[in-house]
Amino acid sequence: MQPVIDADTHIAESEAMWQMIDENMYPRRPVLLSLPDDTLYGGWNATWLIDGNIFPKPVGKGGFRLVTPSASKIQSNRRDIQIACRELTDVEARLADMDRGGIAAQVVYPTLFLIYLTDDAELDVALCRAYNRFMAQACAKSHDRIHWVTIPPLRCIEESVKELKWAKQNGAVGVFFRGMEGDLTLDTRTSSRCMKRPWSSIYRSAFTPAPEHRPSQRCSIWNATDSGLTLASRRCTPFAISC
């Protein structure tokens, strides 16, 4: 049987990831909030507090749901995959799950970072650095079976360039872009600096909070050249991101 390559899988960002945030930004790390069961959020009763806002926002206008944090009742009650596998805090357990599913290799994408998180450039840099370092460390333990894409902190171009160089040296196979960065689109100079580098640029439909409802978007087709993978386009709905 030909090996299966899972070219679009995700991580559920965890508190372990935020332990890797820069020391001077540690007081501003994402904080896990737990909510009572008897609110309108129901089983989606855990969320991240980041820069004064909650992510995800499970109900209400402009709401969206994510598989992170894993502490919500909806996610913690799942039996299809262990939390440590989803969060990549137990790499060997994730590899064992891959073996059971006949998966030879995975390319892992973010979940929380599908959402535009902050206008604060300093915080954006710290969050992206924590994610990139966690992923590099975890994937390095996978015997070259789990691969990651880097998230550049696009609120700061110079720091983005530094992260791209670091990521390339530490095993990243692609670069992750949201379709929109707040009020910026991909026709800005931000993406052009990255396109000159010899790796894949990966565009994903993502949700940027705004008062108006945005229509569904089609994700771009891309080639994961560094890892020898070809990924197909799919339709994504910004208000119902499913991972």
N, C-alpha and C positions, 0 to 999 in steps of 0.2 A: 504494500500500500504506500502511495506517495505521501511523504510527510506533510502535515497541515501547518501552515504559518498563519497565526492569528495576527493580522496586520492592523487591527483596530480594537485594542482592549484598553482598559483604564485602571487607574489607581484611585482608591478612596483616601484622600489626604487625611493624615492623622496627627494627633498631638506629638507623636515621635518626630514628625517632620519639622514641627515648629521649635523643637529643641535645638535645631541646627541653625536657627536664625542668628544673625550677627548679634554679638553681645550687647552692643549699644542700642539695638532695636528690640531686645528681648521683652521689655515692658510693653511693647506695642504688638507683640505676637498675636495671632488669632487665638481667641479664648472660646472654649467650648461652653455653651449655655444649655442647660437642661430646663425644659418647660413642663408644667403639670399636664397630666393626661387629659384633663377635662376642658381643654381650650379648643378653639376652632382649628388648631393645628393637628389635633388628634394624635395619631401615631408618629407624625413627623415632629417629634417633641425634642429635637436637639438641633442646634444650629451654631454656626461660627459667628462671633462678634469680631468684626474687622473694621477698624477706622470708624467706629460708631454706627455701623450698619450690620444687619444680619444676613448671612448667606448659609443655606438657601432661604428664600422666603416662600414657604410651601403653598400659601393660599393668598387670595386677595389680588387686586389689580397689579399687573406686572409680575405676578408670582411665578416661581419656578422651583422644581424639585431636583435634588441631586442624591447620589448614593453616599455622599459625605455630609455630615459626620456619621460614622458607623454606630454612634451611640443612640440614635433614634430608635424607637420601638420597631418601626417598620424595617429598618436595616438590621438591627440586632436579632430579630426573630427569623431572619432568612436562614434557610438550611441548605441552599445550593452551593455556597462557598463560605469558607471560614473567614472571619473578620481579618485575621492576620494575613491571609492570602490577598484579600482585597486591598489591604493597607500596605502590602509588601514589607511588613515587619517580620515575616517568617518566609524567607525566600525559598527554603527547602520545601516547605509545605505548598507553596505555589507551584514549584516545579513538579511536585508529586501530583497535584491537580492537573497540570498540563499533561503529564504522562497518562493519567486516567482518561483524558479526553483526546488523546492522540495528537497533541499539539507539540510540534518540534520547537517552535520559537514564537515569541510574542514581541510586538512593538507596543509600548505602553504610552498612553496619552494622559494628560491631567483631566481632572473632573472639576474641582473647584475653580480652576483657572479658565474653564470655558466661559466664566462670567468675568466681566470687567469689575475689578475689586476696589480700586482707589484712584483718586486724582493725585495723591501724594507721591511724588517721584521717589523720595527717600524710602518710604514704606514699600513701594512697588519693587524697588531694587532688592530690599531685604527679603521680601516674600519669594521673589524669583530665585534668588541665591539659595535660600533654604530648600526650595523645591529641587533645584538642579543638583545640589550637593547630596540631598537624600537619595535622589534617583541614581546618581552616579555610584554612590556607595552600595545601594541595594543591588543594582544590576551587575556590579562587579563580582558579586557572589553567585551569579546564576550560571556560571560555566558557559558564557556566551550564548545563552538561550533567551534571555529577557533583555530587550533593548529599549532605550528611552530617547525622547526628543527634548530639546532644551527650550526653556521659556525665557526670551529676552525681556528685560524690564523696559518696555518701549517708551515709558515716560522720560527716560534719560538715554539718549543715543550713545553717549560715550560709554556708559556702564553696560549697555546692550552689546557693544562691540567687545568689551572685556569678557562678558559672559559667553559670547559665541566662541571666542578663542579658547576659553577655559573648557567649555563643553566639548569642543572638537578634540581637545587633548585628553578628555576623560570619558570618551566612548559614546557620545551622543551621535545618533544616526540621522537627525533632522532638526528643524527649527519650527516651533509652533507659533502660529499667528492666529489671533482672533480676527474675524472678518472686519470688525470695527474696534478701535481703541478709543473708547469714550466718544469724542467728537472727531476723531481722525479716521481716515480710511486708508486702504493699502496703496493708494496712489501717491502717498507722501514720500519724502526722502527716507523715512524709516526703513521701509522694506528694501529699497535699492541697495543699501549698504550690505544687507545680508545676501542678496541675490548673487553677489560677486564671489561668494564663498562656495567651495566645492562640496555642497551637501544638499539635502532635500529641504525645500521650504514647504511647510504643511499648513494649509489654510483650513480652518474649521468654522462652520457656522456657530455663533455663540451669541449670548444674550447680553446686550448693553442696556441697563435699566433706563427707561425713558417713559414719559407720560403716555405717549401714543403706542398703539399696538403695531408692531412691525409684522409684515407678512412672512411666510415661510421663505427660506433661502436655500439655494442649492450649493452644496459644498463643491469646491474645486476638485478636479481630477489631478492627482499628483503622482510622481514616480519616486519611490524611496530608493534612490540610486545607490546610496552608500551600503544599504543592506540587501540590495538585489530584489526588492519587493516592488510590486505594482499595486497601488491602492485605488479602488474605484470610487466614483462619486456617489453620494447618497443625499436624500432630502432630509434636512434637519429643521425642526421647528423651534425657534428660540425660546418659546414659552413652555416647552415640554421636553427639556433635554433629558434623554434617557441614556444611561450608561450600563 
